[in-house]
Amino acid sequence: MTGIFAASSLGGVGFAEGVTMGHQLLVQLESIAITIVWSGVVAFIGYKLADLTVGLRVPEEQEREGLDVNSHGENAYNA
């Protein structure tokens, strides 16, 4: 939106010669799309690295037993 607010009709300094408000908007929308894709790719790489190095789940036996008992040696709820 910065490109739109640069318009002299909106109090901005105006655009360079040959550049329009529409062009600025398209450039910024393209930048947003690139940022979303970049973030998704980097997040997926981080997810896979975490999965390969430390794992994302506990073993099934620990899951059945309960993580409170297994990890901390105490029950979360008194029953």
N, CA, C and O atoms as a CHARMM CRD file, in Angstrom:
* protein
*
  316
    1    1 MET  N      0.80600  -1.19600   0.00000 PROA 1      0.00000
    2    1 MET  CA     0.00000   0.00000   0.00000 PROA 1      0.00000
    3    1 MET  C      0.85200   1.26300   0.00000 PROA 1      0.00000
    4    1 MET  O      0.34200   2.35300  -0.26300 PROA 1      0.00000
    5    2 THR  N      2.12200   1.13100   0.28800 PROA 2      0.00000
    6    2 THR  CA     2.98500   2.30700   0.32000 PROA 2      0.00000
    7    2 THR  C      3.01200   3.00200  -1.03000 PROA 2      0.00000
    8    2 THR  O      3.04500   4.23100  -1.10500 PROA 2      0.00000
    9    3 GLY  N      2.99700   2.20900  -2.09900 PROA 3      0.00000
   10    3 GLY  CA     3.01800   2.78900  -3.44000 PROA 3      0.00000
   11    3 GLY  C      1.79600   3.63200  -3.72800 PROA 3      0.00000
   12    3 GLY  O      1.89100   4.63900  -4.43100 PROA 3      0.00000
   13    4 ILE  N      0.66500   3.24400  -3.20400 PROA 4      0.00000
   14    4 ILE  CA    -0.55800   4.02200  -3.40500 PROA 4      0.00000
   15    4 ILE  C     -0.46500   5.34600  -2.65800 PROA 4      0.00000
   16    4 ILE  O     -0.86500   6.38700  -3.17900 PROA 4      0.00000
   17    5 PHE  N      0.06200   5.30700  -1.43700 PROA 5      0.00000
   18    5 PHE  CA     0.15100   6.53300  -0.64700 PROA 5      0.00000
   19    5 PHE  C      1.24100   7.47700  -1.14900 PROA 5      0.00000
   20    5 PHE  O      1.34000   8.61100  -0.68200 PROA 5      0.00000
   21    6 ALA  N      2.05800   7.02000  -2.09500 PROA 6      0.00000
   22    6 ALA  CA     3.06600   7.90200  -2.67500 PROA 6      0.00000
   23    6 ALA  C      2.46500   8.83500  -3.72800 PROA 6      0.00000
   24    6 ALA  O      3.13300   9.75900  -4.19100 PROA 6      0.00000
   25    7 ALA  N      1.23100   8.60200  -4.09900 PROA 7      0.00000
   26    7 ALA  CA     0.57800   9.44600  -5.10200 PROA 7      0.00000
   27    7 ALA  C      0.47500  10.87500  -4.58900 PROA 7      0.00000
   28    7 ALA  O      0.10500  11.11100  -3.43900 PROA 7      0.00000
   29    8 SER  N      0.80400  11.81700  -5.45500 PROA 8      0.00000
   30    8 SER  CA     0.76300  13.22300  -5.04600 PROA 8      0.00000
   31    8 SER  C     -0.66700  13.67000  -4.72900 PROA 8      0.00000
   32    8 SER  O     -0.86100  14.59900  -3.94500 PROA 8      0.00000
   33    9 SER  N     -1.66300  13.02200  -5.32600 PROA 9      0.00000
   34    9 SER  CA    -3.05700  13.38000  -5.02500 PROA 9      0.00000
   35    9 SER  C     -3.45200  12.96400  -3.60400 PROA 9      0.00000
   36    9 SER  O     -4.44400  13.45400  -3.06400 PROA 9      0.00000
   37   10 LEU  N     -2.67400  12.06000  -3.00600 PROA 10     0.00000
   38   10 LEU  CA    -2.93900  11.62700  -1.63400 PROA 10     0.00000
   39   10 LEU  C     -1.93600  12.21700  -0.65300 PROA 10     0.00000
   40   10 LEU  O     -1.86200  11.78700   0.49800 PROA 10     0.00000
   41   11 GLY  N     -1.16600  13.19700  -1.10400 PROA 11     0.00000
   42   11 GLY  CA    -0.22600  13.87300  -0.22000 PROA 11     0.00000
   43   11 GLY  C      1.18100  13.30300  -0.27300 PROA 11     0.00000
   44   11 GLY  O      2.04300  13.71000   0.50600 PROA 11     0.00000
   45   12 GLY  N      1.42400  12.36400  -1.18500 PROA 12     0.00000
   46   12 GLY  CA     2.75600  11.77400  -1.29900 PROA 12     0.00000
   47   12 GLY  C      3.66000  12.58800  -2.20500 PROA 12     0.00000
   48   12 GLY  O      3.27800  13.65700  -2.68000 PROA 12     0.00000
   49   13 VAL  N      4.85400  12.08100  -2.44100 PROA 13     0.00000
   50   13 VAL  CA     5.83100  12.79300  -3.26200 PROA 13     0.00000
   51   13 VAL  C      5.66500  12.49400  -4.73800 PROA 13     0.00000
   52   13 VAL  O      6.34100  13.10900  -5.56200 PROA 13     0.00000
   53   14 GLY  N      4.80000  11.58000  -5.09500 PROA 14     0.00000
   54   14 GLY  CA     4.57700  11.24100  -6.49000 PROA 14     0.00000
   55   14 GLY  C      5.42700  10.05600  -6.92100 PROA 14     0.00000
   56   14 GLY  O      6.20200   9.51100  -6.13600 PROA 14     0.00000
   57   15 PHE  N      5.27100   9.66800  -8.16800 PROA 15     0.00000
   58   15 PHE  CA     5.95700   8.50400  -8.71100 PROA 15     0.00000
   59   15 PHE  C      7.05700   8.93500  -9.66300 PROA 15     0.00000
   60   15 PHE  O      7.07400  10.06700 -10.14500 PROA 15     0.00000
   61   16 ALA  N      7.97100   8.02000  -9.92500 PROA 16     0.00000
   62   16 ALA  CA     9.00700   8.28300 -10.92400 PROA 16     0.00000
   63   16 ALA  C      8.34800   8.34900 -12.29900 PROA 16     0.00000
   64   16 ALA  O      7.22800   7.87300 -12.48800 PROA 16     0.00000
   65   17 GLU  N      9.04800   8.93700 -13.24000 PROA 17     0.00000
   66   17 GLU  CA     8.49700   9.09000 -14.57200 PROA 17     0.00000
   67   17 GLU  C      8.25000   7.71800 -15.19500 PROA 17     0.00000
   68   17 GLU  O      9.12600   6.85300 -15.17600 PROA 17     0.00000
   69   18 GLY  N      7.06400   7.52600 -15.73900 PROA 18     0.00000
   70   18 GLY  CA     6.72000   6.26300 -16.37800 PROA 18     0.00000
   71   18 GLY  C      6.16900   5.20900 -15.42500 PROA 18     0.00000
   72   18 GLY  O      5.85500   4.09800 -15.85200 PROA 18     0.00000
   73   19 VAL  N      6.05000   5.53600 -14.15500 PROA 19     0.00000
   74   19 VAL  CA     5.52000   4.58700 -13.16900 PROA 19     0.00000
   75   19 VAL  C      4.14500   5.07500 -12.72900 PROA 19     0.00000
   76   19 VAL  O      3.96100   6.25700 -12.43700 PROA 19     0.00000
   77   20 THR  N      3.19800   4.17400 -12.68600 PROA 20     0.00000
   78   20 THR  CA     1.84200   4.54100 -12.28300 PROA 20     0.00000
   79   20 THR  C      1.49700   3.90800 -10.93500 PROA 20     0.00000
   80   20 THR  O      2.21800   3.05200 -10.42400 PROA 20     0.00000
   81   21 MET  N      0.38600   4.35200 -10.38500 PROA 21     0.00000
   82   21 MET  CA    -0.07600   3.79100  -9.12000 PROA 21     0.00000
   83   21 MET  C     -0.40800   2.30800  -9.30000 PROA 21     0.00000
   84   21 MET  O     -0.12200   1.49600  -8.42000 PROA 21     0.00000
   85   22 GLY  N     -1.00200   1.96100 -10.42200 PROA 22     0.00000
   86   22 GLY  CA    -1.32700   0.56000 -10.69800 PROA 22     0.00000
   87   22 GLY  C     -0.08700  -0.31100 -10.76800 PROA 22     0.00000
   88   22 GLY  O     -0.08200  -1.43500 -10.26500 PROA 22     0.00000
   89   23 HSD  N      0.96600   0.20700 -11.39100 PROA 23     0.00000
   90   23 HSD  CA     2.22600  -0.54400 -11.47400 PROA 23     0.00000
   91   23 HSD  C      2.80300  -0.76300 -10.08600 PROA 23     0.00000
   92   23 HSD  O      3.26400  -1.85800  -9.76300 PROA 23     0.00000
   93   24 GLN  N      2.77800   0.27400  -9.27200 PROA 24     0.00000
   94   24 GLN  CA     3.28600   0.14700  -7.90400 PROA 24     0.00000
   95   24 GLN  C      2.49400  -0.89700  -7.12100 PROA 24     0.00000
   96   24 GLN  O      3.07000  -1.69100  -6.37700 PROA 24     0.00000
   97   25 LEU  N      1.17700  -0.89300  -7.29100 PROA 25     0.00000
   98   25 LEU  CA     0.32900  -1.85500  -6.59800 PROA 25     0.00000
   99   25 LEU  C      0.65300  -3.28200  -7.04200 PROA 25     0.00000
  100   25 LEU  O      0.72700  -4.18800  -6.21300 PROA 25     0.00000
  101   26 LEU  N      0.84500  -3.48200  -8.34500 PROA 26     0.00000
  102   26 LEU  CA     1.19000  -4.81500  -8.84300 PROA 26     0.00000
  103   26 LEU  C      2.53800  -5.28500  -8.30800 PROA 26     0.00000
  104   26 LEU  O      2.69100  -6.45300  -7.95000 PROA 26     0.00000
  105   27 VAL  N      3.50600  -4.38900  -8.25100 PROA 27     0.00000
  106   27 VAL  CA     4.82000  -4.74900  -7.70900 PROA 27     0.00000
  107   27 VAL  C      4.68700  -5.16100  -6.24900 PROA 27     0.00000
  108   27 VAL  O      5.31200  -6.13000  -5.81800 PROA 27     0.00000
  109   28 GLN  N      3.89000  -4.44200  -5.49700 PROA 28     0.00000
  110   28 GLN  CA     3.72400  -4.77600  -4.08100 PROA 28     0.00000
  111   28 GLN  C      2.94500  -6.07500  -3.89100 PROA 28     0.00000
  112   28 GLN  O      3.26000  -6.84500  -2.98300 PROA 28     0.00000
  113   29 LEU  N      1.94500  -6.33600  -4.71500 PROA 29     0.00000
  114   29 LEU  CA     1.22400  -7.60600  -4.63700 PROA 29     0.00000
  115   29 LEU  C      2.14300  -8.77500  -4.98100 PROA 29     0.00000
  116   29 LEU  O      2.07200  -9.83600  -4.36000 PROA 29     0.00000
  117   30 GLU  N      3.00100  -8.57300  -5.97000 PROA 30     0.00000
  118   30 GLU  CA     3.98300  -9.59800  -6.33000 PROA 30     0.00000
  119   30 GLU  C      4.93900  -9.84900  -5.16000 PROA 30     0.00000
  120   30 GLU  O      5.27700 -10.99600  -4.86600 PROA 30     0.00000
  121   31 SER  N      5.36300  -8.79800  -4.51100 PROA 31     0.00000
  122   31 SER  CA     6.25400  -8.94100  -3.35400 PROA 31     0.00000
  123   31 SER  C      5.57400  -9.69500  -2.21600 PROA 31     0.00000
  124   31 SER  O      6.21000 -10.50500  -1.54200 PROA 31     0.00000
  125   32 ILE  N      4.30000  -9.43700  -2.00200 PROA 32     0.00000
  126   32 ILE  CA     3.54900 -10.15600  -0.96700 PROA 32     0.00000
  127   32 ILE  C      3.48900 -11.64200  -1.29200 PROA 32     0.00000
  128   32 ILE  O      3.69600 -12.48200  -0.41600 PROA 32     0.00000
  129   33 ALA  N      3.20500 -11.96800  -2.55500 PROA 33     0.00000
  130   33 ALA  CA     3.12800 -13.37300  -2.96600 PROA 33     0.00000
  131   33 ALA  C      4.47500 -14.06700  -2.78700 PROA 33     0.00000
  132   33 ALA  O      4.53000 -15.19900  -2.30700 PROA 33     0.00000
  133   34 ILE  N      5.55300 -13.39800  -3.16700 PROA 34     0.00000
  134   34 ILE  CA     6.89200 -13.97300  -3.00900 PROA 34     0.00000
  135   34 ILE  C      7.19400 -14.20100  -1.53600 PROA 34     0.00000
  136   34 ILE  O      7.76100 -15.23300  -1.17500 PROA 34     0.00000
  137   35 THR  N      6.82600 -13.26200  -0.68900 PROA 35     0.00000
  138   35 THR  CA     7.06500 -13.40100   0.75200 PROA 35     0.00000
  139   35 THR  C      6.28400 -14.57400   1.33000 PROA 35     0.00000
  140   35 THR  O      6.81100 -15.31100   2.16400 PROA 35     0.00000
  141   36 ILE  N      5.04800 -14.75700   0.90700 PROA 36     0.00000
  142   36 ILE  CA     4.23600 -15.87800   1.39300 PROA 36     0.00000
  143   36 ILE  C      4.85100 -17.20300   0.97000 PROA 36     0.00000
  144   36 ILE  O      4.94800 -18.12700   1.77800 PROA 36     0.00000
  145   37 VAL  N      5.26500 -17.30700  -0.28300 PROA 37     0.00000
  146   37 VAL  CA     5.89100 -18.54400  -0.77000 PROA 37     0.00000
  147   37 VAL  C      7.19400 -18.79600  -0.02800 PROA 37     0.00000
  148   37 VAL  O      7.44900 -19.91600   0.41500 PROA 37     0.00000
  149   38 TRP  N      8.02200 -17.76600   0.11100 PROA 38     0.00000
  150   38 TRP  CA     9.30000 -17.89800   0.82400 PROA 38     0.00000
  151   38 TRP  C      9.08000 -18.38000   2.25600 PROA 38     0.00000
  152   38 TRP  O      9.76600 -19.28900   2.72300 PROA 38     0.00000
  153   39 SER  N      8.13600 -17.77800   2.93900 PROA 39     0.00000
  154   39 SER  CA     7.85000 -18.16400   4.32100 PROA 39     0.00000
  155   39 SER  C      7.37700 -19.61000   4.40500 PROA 39     0.00000
  156   39 SER  O      7.77700 -20.34500   5.30900 PROA 39     0.00000
  157   40 GLY  N      6.54200 -20.01300   3.48200 PROA 40     0.00000
  158   40 GLY  CA     6.06000 -21.38900   3.46300 PROA 40     0.00000
  159   40 GLY  C      7.17800 -22.38700   3.23200 PROA 40     0.00000
  160   40 GLY  O      7.23500 -23.42300   3.89500 PROA 40     0.00000
  161   41 VAL  N      8.06800 -22.08600   2.29700 PROA 41     0.00000
  162   41 VAL  CA     9.18400 -22.98700   1.99900 PROA 41     0.00000
  163   41 VAL  C     10.12600 -23.08500   3.19300 PROA 41     0.00000
  164   41 VAL  O     10.52100 -24.18500   3.58000 PROA 41     0.00000
  165   42 VAL  N     10.48700 -21.95800   3.77600 PROA 42     0.00000
  166   42 VAL  CA    11.40400 -21.96400   4.92300 PROA 42     0.00000
  167   42 VAL  C     10.76400 -22.66800   6.12200 PROA 42     0.00000
  168   42 VAL  O     11.44600 -23.40400   6.83500 PROA 42     0.00000
  169   43 ALA  N      9.47500 -22.45600   6.35400 PROA 43     0.00000
  170   43 ALA  CA     8.78600 -23.13900   7.45300 PROA 43     0.00000
  171   43 ALA  C      8.75800 -24.64600   7.22200 PROA 43     0.00000
  172   43 ALA  O      8.94000 -25.41900   8.16200 PROA 43     0.00000
  173   44 PHE  N      8.53200 -25.06800   5.98500 PROA 44     0.00000
  174   44 PHE  CA     8.51000 -26.49900   5.67800 PROA 44     0.00000
  175   44 PHE  C      9.88700 -27.12000   5.87500 PROA 44     0.00000
  176   44 PHE  O      9.99600 -28.23600   6.38400 PROA 44     0.00000
  177   45 ILE  N     10.93500 -26.41100   5.47800 PROA 45     0.00000
  178   45 ILE  CA    12.30000 -26.90800   5.69000 PROA 45     0.00000
  179   45 ILE  C     12.58200 -27.04300   7.18400 PROA 45     0.00000
  180   45 ILE  O     13.14900 -28.04500   7.61900 PROA 45     0.00000
  181   46 GLY  N     12.19500 -26.05200   7.96300 PROA 46     0.00000
  182   46 GLY  CA    12.37300 -26.12700   9.41300 PROA 46     0.00000
  183   46 GLY  C     11.59000 -27.27700  10.01400 PROA 46     0.00000
  184   46 GLY  O     12.08600 -27.96800  10.90300 PROA 46     0.00000
  185   47 TYR  N     10.38400 -27.48800   9.54200 PROA 47     0.00000
  186   47 TYR  CA     9.54700 -28.59600  10.00700 PROA 47     0.00000
  187   47 TYR  C     10.22300 -29.93100   9.72300 PROA 47     0.00000
  188   47 TYR  O     10.29400 -30.79100  10.60100 PROA 47     0.00000
  189   48 LYS  N     10.71900 -30.10600   8.50300 PROA 48     0.00000
  190   48 LYS  CA    11.36700 -31.36500   8.13300 PROA 48     0.00000
  191   48 LYS  C     12.66500 -31.56900   8.91000 PROA 48     0.00000
  192   48 LYS  O     12.96600 -32.68800   9.32400 PROA 48     0.00000
  193   49 LEU  N     13.43300 -30.50800   9.11200 PROA 49     0.00000
  194   49 LEU  CA    14.66900 -30.63400   9.89400 PROA 49     0.00000
  195   49 LEU  C     14.36400 -31.05300  11.32700 PROA 49     0.00000
  196   49 LEU  O     15.05100 -31.91000  11.88400 PROA 49     0.00000
  197   50 ALA  N     13.35000 -30.46000  11.91900 PROA 50     0.00000
  198   50 ALA  CA    12.96300 -30.84400  13.28200 PROA 50     0.00000
  199   50 ALA  C     12.48300 -32.28900  13.31800 PROA 50     0.00000
  200   50 ALA  O     12.79200 -33.02600  14.25400 PROA 50     0.00000
  201   51 ASP  N     11.73500 -32.68900  12.31200 PROA 51     0.00000
  202   51 ASP  CA    11.23500 -34.06100  12.25400 PROA 51     0.00000
  203   51 ASP  C     12.38000 -35.05900  12.10700 PROA 51     0.00000
  204   51 ASP  O     12.35400 -36.12400  12.72400 PROA 51     0.00000
  205   52 LEU  N     13.38000 -34.72800  11.30100 PROA 52     0.00000
  206   52 LEU  CA    14.50300 -35.64100  11.07700 PROA 52     0.00000
  207   52 LEU  C     15.47100 -35.68000  12.25000 PROA 52     0.00000
  208   52 LEU  O     16.06400 -36.72500  12.51400 PROA 52     0.00000
  209   53 THR  N     15.64500 -34.57500  12.95500 PROA 53     0.00000
  210   53 THR  CA    16.64600 -34.53700  14.02300 PROA 53     0.00000
  211   53 THR  C     16.09200 -34.99300  15.36400 PROA 53     0.00000
  212   53 THR  O     16.65500 -35.90700  15.96600 PROA 53     0.00000
  213   54 VAL  N     15.03200 -34.40700  15.84600 PROA 54     0.00000
  214   54 VAL  CA    14.51500 -34.75400  17.17300 PROA 54     0.00000
  215   54 VAL  C     13.17100 -35.46000  17.11200 PROA 54     0.00000
  216   54 VAL  O     12.72900 -36.02700  18.11100 PROA 54     0.00000
  217   55 GLY  N     12.53200 -35.43700  15.98900 PROA 55     0.00000
  218   55 GLY  CA    11.22100 -36.06500  15.86600 PROA 55     0.00000
  219   55 GLY  C     10.12600 -35.15500  16.37500 PROA 55     0.00000
  220   55 GLY  O     10.34600 -34.30500  17.23800 PROA 55     0.00000
  221   56 LEU  N      8.95200 -35.34900  15.82500 PROA 56     0.00000
  222   56 LEU  CA     7.82800 -34.49600  16.19400 PROA 56     0.00000
  223   56 LEU  C      6.82000 -35.20500  17.09000 PROA 56     0.00000
  224   56 LEU  O      5.90500 -34.57400  17.62100 PROA 56     0.00000
  225   57 ARG  N      6.98400 -36.50900  17.25900 PROA 57     0.00000
  226   57 ARG  CA     6.07400 -37.26000  18.12000 PROA 57     0.00000
  227   57 ARG  C      6.87600 -38.09300  19.09200 PROA 57     0.00000
  228   57 ARG  O      8.01800 -38.47200  18.83300 PROA 57     0.00000
  229   58 VAL  N      6.25600 -38.36400  20.20200 PROA 58     0.00000
  230   58 VAL  CA     6.85900 -39.27700  21.17100 PROA 58     0.00000
  231   58 VAL  C      6.52300 -40.69700  20.72800 PROA 58     0.00000
  232   58 VAL  O      5.59800 -40.89900  19.94200 PROA 58     0.00000
  233   59 PRO  N      7.26900 -41.68000  21.22600 PROA 59     0.00000
  234   59 PRO  CA     6.92100 -43.06800  20.88900 PROA 59     0.00000
  235   59 PRO  C      5.49700 -43.40200  21.34300 PROA 59     0.00000
  236   59 PRO  O      4.98900 -42.82900  22.30700 PROA 59     0.00000
  237   60 GLU  N      4.87400 -44.32600  20.64300 PROA 60     0.00000
  238   60 GLU  CA     3.47300 -44.66500  20.90200 PROA 60     0.00000
  239   60 GLU  C      3.26300 -45.17800  22.32800 PROA 60     0.00000
  240   60 GLU  O      2.23200 -44.90400  22.94300 PROA 60     0.00000
  241   61 GLU  N      4.22900 -45.91500  22.84800 PROA 61     0.00000
  242   61 GLU  CA     4.11300 -46.43900  24.21200 PROA 61     0.00000
  243   61 GLU  C      4.04500 -45.29900  25.23400 PROA 61     0.00000
  244   61 GLU  O      3.23300 -45.33600  26.15800 PROA 61     0.00000
  245   62 GLN  N      4.89400 -44.29600  25.06500 PROA 62     0.00000
  246   62 GLN  CA     4.87300 -43.13900  25.97500 PROA 62     0.00000
  247   62 GLN  C      3.57000 -42.36300  25.82800 PROA 62     0.00000
  248   62 GLN  O      3.03800 -41.83500  26.80400 PROA 62     0.00000
  249   63 GLU  N      3.06900 -42.30000  24.61800 PROA 63     0.00000
  250   63 GLU  CA     1.81700 -41.58400  24.36900 PROA 63     0.00000
  251   63 GLU  C      0.65700 -42.26900  25.09200 PROA 63     0.00000
  252   63 GLU  O     -0.20100 -41.60100  25.67000 PROA 63     0.00000
  253   64 ARG  N      0.63500 -43.59300  25.05900 PROA 64     0.00000
  254   64 ARG  CA    -0.42800 -44.34100  25.74900 PROA 64     0.00000
  255   64 ARG  C     -0.32200 -44.19800  27.26300 PROA 64     0.00000
  256   64 ARG  O     -1.32600 -44.04800  27.96000 PROA 64     0.00000
  257   65 GLU  N      0.91400 -44.24800  27.75800 PROA 65     0.00000
  258   65 GLU  CA     1.14100 -44.15100  29.20600 PROA 65     0.00000
  259   65 GLU  C      0.76900 -42.76800  29.72800 PROA 65     0.00000
  260   65 GLU  O      0.27900 -42.62200  30.84700 PROA 65     0.00000
  261   66 GLY  N      1.00300 -41.78500  28.91800 PROA 66     0.00000
  262   66 GLY  CA     0.74600 -40.40000  29.30300 PROA 66     0.00000
  263   66 GLY  C      2.05700 -39.66400  29.46200 PROA 66     0.00000
  264   66 GLY  O      2.97300 -40.15600  30.12100 PROA 66     0.00000
  265   67 LEU  N      2.15400 -38.51000  28.87600 PROA 67     0.00000
  266   67 LEU  CA     3.41700 -37.77000  28.88800 PROA 67     0.00000
  267   67 LEU  C      3.73600 -37.19000  30.25100 PROA 67     0.00000
  268   67 LEU  O      4.90800 -36.99500  30.57500 PROA 67     0.00000
  269   68 ASP  N      2.72800 -36.91100  31.05200 PROA 68     0.00000
  270   68 ASP  CA     2.99700 -36.37100  32.38900 PROA 68     0.00000
  271   68 ASP  C      3.75800 -37.39200  33.22800 PROA 68     0.00000
  272   68 ASP  O      4.75900 -37.06500  33.86500 PROA 68     0.00000
  273   69 VAL  N      3.27600 -38.62000  33.21900 PROA 69     0.00000
  274   69 VAL  CA     3.92300 -39.67900  33.99600 PROA 69     0.00000
  275   69 VAL  C      5.28900 -39.98800  33.40800 PROA 69     0.00000
  276   69 VAL  O      6.26900 -40.12500  34.14100 PROA 69     0.00000
  277   70 ASN  N      5.35500 -40.09600  32.10600 PROA 70     0.00000
  278   70 ASN  CA     6.58600 -40.50000  31.45000 PROA 70     0.00000
  279   70 ASN  C      7.66700 -39.43800  31.53600 PROA 70     0.00000
  280   70 ASN  O      8.82100 -39.75500  31.82500 PROA 70     0.00000
  281   71 SER  N      7.31500 -38.19100  31.29300 PROA 71     0.00000
  282   71 SER  CA     8.32000 -37.12100  31.25200 PROA 71     0.00000
  283   71 SER  C      8.62800 -36.53400  32.62200 PROA 71     0.00000
  284   71 SER  O      9.77100 -36.17700  32.90500 PROA 71     0.00000
  285   72 HSD  N      7.60500 -36.43400  33.47600 PROA 72     0.00000
  286   72 HSD  CA     7.77400 -35.72300  34.73900 PROA 72     0.00000
  287   72 HSD  C      7.62700 -36.60200  35.97600 PROA 72     0.00000
  288   72 HSD  O      7.94700 -36.18100  37.08800 PROA 72     0.00000
  289   73 GLY  N      7.14000 -37.82600  35.77500 PROA 73     0.00000
  290   73 GLY  CA     6.98900 -38.73200  36.89700 PROA 73     0.00000
  291   73 GLY  C      5.82300 -38.40100  37.80800 PROA 73     0.00000
  292   73 GLY  O      5.81500 -38.80500  38.97100 PROA 73     0.00000
  293   74 GLU  N      4.84100 -37.67500  37.30400 PROA 74     0.00000
  294   74 GLU  CA     3.67100 -37.34900  38.12800 PROA 74     0.00000
  295   74 GLU  C      2.43500 -37.28900  37.25600 PROA 74     0.00000
  296   74 GLU  O      2.52400 -37.10300  36.04200 PROA 74     0.00000
  297   75 ASN  N      1.28400 -37.44700  37.88100 PROA 75     0.00000
  298   75 ASN  CA     0.01600 -37.37100  37.16000 PROA 75     0.00000
  299   75 ASN  C     -0.43600 -35.92300  37.06600 PROA 75     0.00000
  300   75 ASN  O     -0.24300 -35.13200  37.98900 PROA 75     0.00000
  301   76 ALA  N     -1.03700 -35.59600  35.94200 PROA 76     0.00000
  302   76 ALA  CA    -1.56600 -34.24500  35.77200 PROA 76     0.00000
  303   76 ALA  C     -2.87000 -34.08300  36.54000 PROA 76     0.00000
  304   76 ALA  O     -3.17700 -33.00100  37.04300 PROA 76     0.00000
  305   77 TYR  N     -3.63200 -35.16500  36.62600 PROA 77     0.00000
  306   77 TYR  CA    -4.92900 -35.10400  37.29500 PROA 77     0.00000
  307   77 TYR  C     -4.95800 -36.17600  38.37100 PROA 77     0.00000
  308   77 TYR  O     -4.55200 -37.31400  38.13300 PROA 77     0.00000
  309   78 ASN  N     -5.42500 -35.82400  39.52500 PROA 78     0.00000
  310   78 ASN  CA    -5.56000 -36.80500  40.60100 PROA 78     0.00000
  311   78 ASN  C     -6.84700 -37.58200  40.38500 PROA 78     0.00000
  312   78 ASN  O     -7.94100 -37.01800  40.37900 PROA 78     0.00000
  313   79 ALA  N     -6.69500 -38.87000  40.20900 PROA 79     0.00000
  314   79 ALA  CA    -7.89200 -39.68600  39.96200 PROA 79     0.00000
  315   79 ALA  C     -7.94300 -40.85400  40.91100 PROA 79     0.00000
  316   79 ALA  O     -8.87700 -41.65300  40.85600 PROA 79     0.00000
